[in-house]
Amino acid sequence: MTTPQAKFTVRGRAPAVGFVSLGCPKALVDSERLITELKTRGYAIAAGYDDADLVVVNTCGFIDAAIDESLQAIGEAMQQNGRVLVTGCLGANPQRILDRHPKVLGVTGPHAYERVIAAVNEHLPQPHDPFTDLVPPQGIRLTPRHYAYLKISEGCNNRCSFCIIPSLRGRLVSRPLDDVMREAEALVRAGVKELLVISQDTSAYGSDIRYRDVNWRGEPYATQFLDLVRALGALGVWARLHYVYPYPHVDAIIPLMSEHGVLPYLDIPFQHASRAVLKRMRRPAHAEDTLRRIQSWRAQRPDLTLRSSFIVGFPGESAAEFEQLLAWLDAAGLDRVGCFKYSPVEGAAANAIADPVPDEVKEERYQRFMLKAGEISSARLAARIGHKCRVLIDAIQDGVAIARSAGDAPEIDGVVRIRGAARLKVGEFAAVEITAAGTYDLEARRSAA
């Protein structure tokens, strides 16, 4: 077998690293940063296993299904390539990986950028000229050219009983606002039309560095949630806020939202509606009167889209507590909803809670929940028929444009289908009128702006 060094000489090319990126958008950003750093050091990025001299698998380790997917992905990379480095959240428990795949080249934990680069250098020596391949100022992105994730912090200070993210990714570490905004500006200059703001707890942004004062564009800003929204609103592109906990200071950003800046869209992980269940979950802000606040937000911005995720079958969840969740869902009328059946996560405090819910009950509650969520979504989308809105084009398929409105995040929410897509271009905005609605998606025709 030829060695990697011999392969470089024969092929006359830079050593190539393959990437498998699993898990949430925060992990995707980690992969983007690693790829950017590797490109600046002269490595090529391989399109597949056959072209790679080494493969990096960025794993997820949040729930059992994600762990299984990560272990399977590592196994596939080992089978197809054989030279594999593992990083990401599952890497926080390296023995679990090594028990299944003892021949991997190395294992590192989440956002361990320098250790991953050092491991690549060790097993795949860096090219002599690190400037062989040019890297764009915005770095290498794995998303389409017209949208990008903007990660504002790492880690989390919350201690939710079902979650092990703090043990995997550590405590909250916020990026100073000027650093975030320089990245955002570079992305906009590169053609990005939508910034998707992500973190583990976006509302807590800056609290760990005492809301450090910075300057951006010659103006004073504090590293805090409200000032971040103000700054993003000045860029002239869509900005979408994810993982926003419903702390009281979130109220202040509602008047700043618009369809041409920070979007009237909030992704808030409520998780449940029963105070007793939320207490067992150790959720922050669980005592807030969320229905009252949702009503207040919508009174100010009737076009506000609310997305959330929930857990059914949490240990000790009674039939009455589940019915309370359904009633709350009806009253809140959330636009976009995801649901998970509770599953134990190794190392989570919730594992010690008595009265686990039987699997068949979890499944029955999940089905009832999703039926209710679908009914609410259908009704809210039907109310939009005849309304005009601005959409961003993601794809053109067989003469139909696949687009998203201000109320649709990529890959997790619905889409707007526009027939007669002549002259429409991917990555551009268009004015449309909604003509029909389904359970989660809309149909539209072009209209005057």
Phi, psi and omega per residue, in radians:
M1 nan 2.390 3.095
T2 -1.313 2.546 3.089
T3 -1.383 2.828 3.077
P4 -0.958 -0.691 -3.129
Q5 -1.067 -0.739 3.140
A6 -1.143 -0.668 3.140
K7 -1.065 -0.690 -3.121
F8 -1.089 -0.714 -3.093
T9 -1.177 -0.748 -3.116
V10 -1.164 -0.779 -3.061
R11 -1.430 -0.296 -3.126
G12 1.121 0.697 -3.112
R13 -2.423 2.938 3.093
A14 -1.257 2.661 3.057
P15 -1.055 2.462 -3.006
A16 -1.994 2.358 3.114
V17 -1.958 2.240 3.035
G18 -1.614 2.665 -3.113
F19 -2.270 2.358 2.943
V20 -2.114 2.032 -3.069
S21 -1.986 2.068 -3.113
L22 -2.014 2.883 3.002
G23 1.601 -2.686 -2.953
C24 -1.425 3.004 3.094
P25 -1.022 -0.494 3.111
K26 -1.118 -0.660 3.066
A27 -1.198 -0.619 3.093
L28 -1.073 -0.722 3.090
V29 -1.090 -0.713 3.077
D30 -0.999 -0.763 3.122
S31 -1.109 -0.726 3.115
E32 -1.042 -0.743 -3.141
R33 -1.142 -0.724 3.124
L34 -1.123 -0.759 3.131
I35 -1.110 -0.718 3.106
T36 -1.038 -0.809 -3.131
E37 -1.132 -0.709 3.118
L38 -1.119 -0.697 3.113
K39 -1.116 -0.703 3.133
T40 -1.127 -0.435 3.133
R41 -1.573 0.058 3.024
G42 1.709 -0.004 3.116
Y43 -1.296 2.603 2.952
A44 -1.577 2.710 3.083
I45 -1.888 2.064 -3.036
A46 -1.376 2.555 3.133
A47 -1.456 -0.334 -3.114
G48 -2.729 3.055 -3.100
Y49 -1.057 -0.702 -3.043
D50 -1.124 -0.517 -3.091
D51 -1.596 -0.071 -3.038
A52 -1.667 2.394 3.010
D53 -1.529 -0.232 3.123
L54 -2.858 2.561 -3.127
V55 -2.126 2.331 3.019
V56 -1.825 2.192 3.081
V57 -1.894 1.989 3.109
N58 -1.616 1.941 -2.921
T59 -1.703 2.898 2.971
C60 -2.045 2.492 -3.133
G61 -2.372 0.491 -2.987
F62 -1.364 -0.861 -3.138
I63 -2.234 2.918 -3.055
D64 -1.012 -0.708 -3.128
A65 -1.100 -0.687 3.127
A66 -1.202 -0.653 3.090
I67 -1.090 -0.791 3.122
D68 -1.061 -0.765 3.128
E69 -1.064 -0.734 -3.133
S70 -1.129 -0.777 -3.141
L71 -1.119 -0.643 3.097
Q72 -1.180 -0.687 3.131
A73 -1.132 -0.689 3.077
I74 -1.084 -0.767 3.120
G75 -1.066 -0.720 3.119
E76 -1.122 -0.756 3.132
A77 -1.116 -0.676 3.104
M78 -1.118 -0.724 -3.114
Q79 -1.211 -0.725 -3.041
Q80 -1.450 -0.477 -3.053
N81 -2.201 -0.856 3.065
G82 1.655 -0.322 3.121
R83 -2.016 1.737 -2.932
V84 -2.288 2.273 2.942
L85 -1.875 2.446 -3.109
V86 -2.025 2.352 3.073
T87 -2.433 -3.069 3.094
G88 1.685 -2.978 -2.983
C89 -1.092 -0.694 3.129
L90 -1.133 -0.405 3.106
G91 -1.155 -0.232 3.054
A92 -1.192 -0.289 3.068
N93 -2.134 1.263 -2.992
P94 -1.083 -0.521 -3.086
Q95 -1.128 -0.578 3.129
R96 -1.101 -0.640 3.110
I97 -1.257 -0.803 -3.075
L98 -1.178 -0.528 3.086
D99 -1.079 -0.645 -3.124
R100 -1.538 -0.656 -3.039
H101 -2.315 1.299 -3.039
P102 -1.178 -0.243 -3.052
K103 -1.698 0.142 3.060
V104 -1.105 2.672 -3.073
L105 -1.275 -0.466 -3.128
G106 3.129 2.832 -3.125
V107 -2.369 2.283 3.030
T108 -2.263 2.808 -3.135
G109 -1.481 -2.980 -3.088
P110 -1.217 2.665 -3.098
H111 0.649 0.755 3.079
A112 -1.745 1.084 -2.975
Y113 -1.004 -0.859 -3.063
E114 -1.120 -0.666 3.140
R115 -1.190 -0.643 3.110
V116 -1.150 -0.808 3.141
I117 -1.069 -0.722 3.123
A118 -1.102 -0.675 3.125
A119 -1.171 -0.704 3.083
V120 -1.085 -0.789 3.131
N121 -1.034 -0.658 -3.105
E122 -1.142 -0.757 -3.041
H123 -1.677 -0.225 -3.124
L124 -2.539 1.525 -2.988
P125 -0.885 2.453 -3.093
Q126 -1.162 2.425 3.077
P127 -1.008 2.677 -3.085
H128 -1.159 -0.608 -3.118
D129 -1.870 1.817 -3.092
P130 -1.248 -0.076 -3.108
F131 -1.910 0.375 3.119
T132 -1.048 -0.772 -3.124
D133 -1.927 2.278 3.137
L134 -1.324 2.489 3.098
V135 -2.022 2.224 3.137
P136 -1.121 2.697 -3.080
P137 -1.002 -0.546 -3.117
Q138 -1.434 -0.009 -3.115
G139 1.448 -3.094 3.135
I140 -1.606 2.250 -3.102
R141 -2.023 2.534 3.106
L142 -1.758 -0.004 3.094
T143 -1.680 2.896 3.039
P144 -1.010 2.786 -3.023
R145 -1.054 -0.490 -2.968
H146 -1.599 -0.087 2.994
Y147 -2.487 2.719 -3.078
A148 -2.674 2.615 3.050
Y149 -1.481 2.445 -3.138
L150 -2.141 1.801 -3.092
K151 -1.549 2.150 -3.021
I152 -1.748 -0.235 -3.139
S153 -2.812 2.892 3.030
E154 -2.027 2.755 2.979
G155 1.234 -3.071 -3.036
C156 -2.787 2.455 3.107
N157 -1.677 -0.101 3.129
N158 -1.339 2.768 -3.117
R159 -2.262 0.929 3.126
C160 -1.045 2.398 -2.980
S161 -1.211 -0.355 -3.106
F162 -1.652 -0.039 -2.935
C163 -2.055 2.473 3.075
I164 -2.046 0.255 -3.131
I165 -0.979 -0.776 3.137
P166 -1.032 -0.607 3.122
S167 -1.319 -0.424 3.120
L168 -1.487 -0.775 -2.999
R169 -1.959 -0.046 3.065
G170 1.488 -3.046 -3.134
R171 -1.356 2.947 -3.091
L172 -1.047 2.264 3.034
V173 -2.325 1.806 -3.088
S174 -1.517 2.504 2.994
R175 -1.440 2.397 3.074
P176 -0.983 2.559 -3.017
L177 -1.033 -0.687 -3.120
D178 -1.136 -0.592 3.077
D179 -1.135 -0.788 3.101
V180 -1.043 -0.789 -3.048
M181 -1.253 -0.536 3.047
R182 -1.108 -0.712 3.072
E183 -1.131 -0.750 -3.140
A184 -1.055 -0.745 3.130
E185 -1.129 -0.709 3.113
A186 -1.076 -0.683 3.117
L187 -1.146 -0.740 -3.140
V188 -1.134 -0.732 3.112
R189 -1.081 -0.507 -3.133
A190 -1.437 -0.008 3.084
G191 1.868 0.082 3.116
V192 -1.210 2.290 -3.135
K193 -1.837 -0.219 -3.111
E194 -2.505 2.202 3.084
L195 -1.857 2.197 3.136
L196 -1.839 1.852 -3.039
V197 -1.394 2.176 -3.083
I198 -2.334 2.696 3.041
S199 -3.035 -3.046 3.013
Q200 -1.455 -0.529 -3.122
D201 -2.619 1.499 -3.048
T202 -1.083 -0.617 -3.117
S203 -1.137 -0.439 -3.113
A204 -1.530 0.077 -3.078
Y205 -0.876 2.228 3.065
G206 1.548 -0.243 -3.069
S207 -1.121 -0.515 -3.112
D208 -1.294 -0.411 3.121
I209 -1.947 0.428 3.060
R210 0.944 0.690 3.032
Y211 0.944 0.887 -3.046
R212 -0.832 2.339 3.086
D213 -1.348 2.367 3.109
V214 -2.433 3.049 3.015
N215 -2.108 2.382 3.068
W216 -2.459 2.271 -3.068
R217 0.924 0.598 3.083
G218 1.354 0.099 -3.120
E219 -2.014 2.575 3.116
P220 -1.351 2.382 3.063
Y221 -2.393 2.681 2.967
A222 -1.793 2.572 3.077
T223 -1.363 1.446 -3.111
Q224 -2.634 2.884 -3.020
F225 -1.014 -0.850 -3.075
L226 -1.098 -0.796 -3.129
D227 -1.191 -0.559 3.058
L228 -1.082 -0.751 3.115
V229 -1.115 -0.730 3.099
R230 -1.040 -0.796 -3.094
A231 -1.176 -0.779 3.132
L232 -1.073 -0.612 3.140
G233 -1.142 -0.291 -3.120
A234 -1.530 -0.068 -3.049
L235 -1.463 -0.333 3.120
G236 1.387 0.283 3.061
V237 -2.211 2.963 3.062
W238 -1.166 2.446 2.972
A239 -2.314 2.226 -3.044
R240 -2.074 2.255 -3.020
L241 -1.714 2.134 3.117
H242 -1.975 2.728 3.046
Y243 0.977 0.891 -3.133
V244 -1.714 1.990 3.072
Y245 -1.339 2.509 -3.014
P246 -1.405 0.955 3.049
Y247 -1.229 2.744 -3.104
P248 -0.975 -0.605 -3.073
H249 -1.218 -0.173 3.068
V250 -1.125 -0.494 -3.131
D251 -0.937 -0.596 -3.012
A252 -1.221 -0.323 -3.092
I253 -1.527 -0.282 -3.058
I254 -0.987 -0.796 3.133
P255 -1.159 -0.252 -3.098
L256 -1.536 -0.092 -3.055
M257 -1.418 2.593 3.076
S258 -2.741 2.905 3.126
E259 -1.384 0.025 3.138
H260 -2.126 0.196 -3.134
G261 -2.626 -2.155 3.043
V262 -1.209 1.992 -2.926
L263 -1.220 2.631 3.000
P264 -1.292 1.259 -3.042
Y265 -2.640 2.234 3.080
L266 -2.298 2.229 3.048
D267 -1.745 1.822 -3.046
I268 -2.093 2.000 -3.122
P269 -1.376 1.432 -3.115
F270 -1.148 -0.680 3.083
Q271 1.283 -0.640 3.097
H272 -2.900 3.042 3.115
A273 -2.080 -0.358 3.138
S274 -1.305 2.206 3.125
R275 -1.059 -0.633 -3.133
A276 -1.143 -0.755 3.121
V277 -1.164 -0.764 3.134
L278 -1.064 -0.610 3.101
K279 -1.161 -0.728 3.094
R280 -1.152 -0.536 3.092
M281 -1.323 -0.272 -3.074
R282 1.047 0.767 -3.115
R283 -1.388 2.368 3.050
P284 -1.199 2.594 3.113
A285 1.083 0.418 -3.081
H286 -1.210 -0.306 -3.114
A287 -1.543 -0.064 -3.112
E288 -1.156 2.543 3.050
D289 -1.427 1.472 -2.995
T290 -1.169 -0.610 3.129
L291 -1.092 -0.769 3.125
R292 -1.061 -0.709 -3.096
R293 -1.257 -0.653 3.070
I294 -1.059 -0.763 3.119
Q295 -1.071 -0.698 3.121
S296 -1.142 -0.759 3.128
W297 -1.068 -0.771 -3.087
R298 -1.268 -0.450 3.049
A299 -1.140 -0.603 3.120
Q300 -1.424 -0.645 -3.115
R301 -2.345 1.547 -3.123
P302 -1.036 -0.389 -3.129
D303 -1.566 0.155 -3.120
L304 -1.127 2.259 3.040
T305 -1.772 2.270 3.123
L306 -2.010 2.172 3.064
R307 -1.985 2.565 3.091
S308 -2.714 2.954 3.050
S309 -2.266 2.647 -3.061
F310 -2.404 2.757 3.072
I311 -2.065 2.210 3.016
V312 -1.910 2.652 3.134
G313 1.362 0.386 3.074
F314 -1.104 2.557 -3.103
P315 -0.877 2.253 3.140
G316 1.507 -0.078 -3.135
E317 -1.115 2.038 -3.137
S318 -1.519 2.937 3.085
A319 -1.055 -0.676 -3.137
A320 -1.162 -0.670 3.136
E321 -1.193 -0.628 3.079
F322 -1.173 -0.726 3.086
E323 -1.079 -0.597 3.086
Q324 -1.116 -0.670 3.085
L325 -1.098 -0.780 3.120
L326 -1.089 -0.726 3.128
A327 -1.124 -0.710 3.109
W328 -1.114 -0.721 3.134
L329 -1.054 -0.729 3.079
D330 -1.053 -0.801 -3.088
A331 -1.203 -0.671 -3.086
A332 -1.319 -0.575 3.132
G333 1.010 0.796 -3.130
L334 -1.110 2.526 -3.052
D335 -1.364 -0.762 -3.058
R336 -2.226 2.225 -3.031
V337 -2.424 2.349 2.993
G338 -2.053 2.720 -3.090
C339 -2.484 2.476 3.100
F340 -2.212 2.456 2.964
K341 -1.430 2.265 -3.094
Y342 -1.020 2.339 3.006
S343 -2.362 2.428 -3.117
P344 -1.079 2.464 3.085
V345 -2.040 2.227 -3.106
E346 -0.978 2.187 3.123
G347 1.642 -0.088 -3.123
A348 -1.452 2.480 -3.117
A349 -1.131 -0.467 -3.103
A350 -1.104 -0.343 -3.138
N351 -1.084 -0.411 -3.102
A352 -1.549 -0.084 -3.127
I353 -1.305 2.346 -3.104
A354 -1.267 3.004 3.041
D355 1.075 1.061 3.047
P356 -1.105 2.557 -3.138
V357 -1.483 2.254 3.135
P358 -1.018 2.587 -3.086
D359 -1.020 -0.672 -3.118
E360 -1.185 -0.533 3.083
V361 -1.264 -0.707 3.071
K362 -0.990 -0.812 -3.112
E363 -1.103 -0.742 3.129
E364 -1.108 -0.730 3.133
R365 -1.198 -0.670 3.096
Y366 -1.050 -0.804 -3.129
Q367 -1.105 -0.750 3.119
R368 -1.129 -0.710 3.137
F369 -1.084 -0.846 -3.092
M370 -1.169 -0.570 3.049
L371 -1.098 -0.797 3.112
K372 -1.095 -0.783 -3.129
A373 -1.080 -0.696 3.116
G374 -1.126 -0.693 3.104
E375 -1.097 -0.746 3.137
I376 -1.145 -0.784 3.135
S377 -1.061 -0.774 3.134
S378 -1.015 -0.777 -3.112
A379 -1.158 -0.741 -3.103
R380 -1.206 -0.655 3.109
L381 -1.237 -0.656 3.121
A382 -1.056 -0.562 3.139
A383 -1.207 -0.215 -3.129
R384 -1.591 -0.133 -3.138
I385 -1.066 2.304 -3.109
G386 1.617 -0.212 3.125
H387 -1.496 2.662 3.073
K388 -1.767 2.590 3.110
C389 -2.727 2.983 3.114
R390 -1.779 2.370 -3.123
V391 -2.249 2.779 3.081
L392 -1.986 2.221 -3.043
I393 -1.425 2.150 3.115
D394 -1.700 -0.560 -3.064
A395 -2.822 2.778 3.010
I396 -2.124 2.097 -3.098
Q397 -2.272 1.995 3.101
D398 0.900 0.784 3.089
G399 1.401 0.034 3.118
V400 -1.953 2.256 3.094
A401 -1.506 2.296 3.060
I402 -1.758 1.988 -3.018
A403 -2.268 3.022 3.076
R404 -2.339 2.491 3.064
S405 -1.580 -3.121 3.093
A406 -1.037 -0.385 -3.104
G407 -1.621 0.211 -3.045
D408 -2.259 1.941 3.024
A409 -1.428 2.579 -3.107
P410 -1.145 2.419 3.008
E411 1.305 -0.307 -3.120
I412 -2.018 -0.363 -3.140
D413 -1.924 -2.963 -3.114
G414 -1.400 -3.057 3.124
V415 -2.305 2.906 3.041
V416 -2.033 2.085 -3.137
R417 -1.708 2.257 -3.081
I418 -2.102 1.996 3.116
R419 -1.425 2.690 -3.085
G420 1.227 1.084 -2.996
A421 -1.536 0.268 3.126
A422 -0.979 2.377 3.112
R423 1.286 -0.072 3.014
L424 -1.459 2.520 -3.096
K425 -2.224 2.499 3.078
V426 -1.063 2.359 3.125
G427 1.521 0.074 3.122
E428 -1.953 2.736 3.070
F429 -1.506 2.683 3.077
A430 -2.542 2.611 3.057
A431 -1.655 2.272 -3.091
V432 -2.387 2.855 2.992
E433 -2.057 2.279 -3.108
I434 -1.271 2.254 -3.089
T435 -1.980 -0.406 -3.118
A436 -2.740 2.781 -3.109
A437 -2.450 2.502 3.012
G438 -1.953 -2.686 3.132
T439 -1.249 -0.703 -3.085
Y440 -2.261 -0.282 -3.049
D441 -2.068 2.839 -3.129
L442 -2.136 2.749 2.946
E443 -2.072 2.627 -3.049
A444 -2.645 2.897 2.968
R445 -2.202 2.746 3.133
R446 -1.142 2.580 3.126
S447 -2.472 2.937 3.035
A448 -1.180 2.542 -3.097
A449 -1.096 nan nan
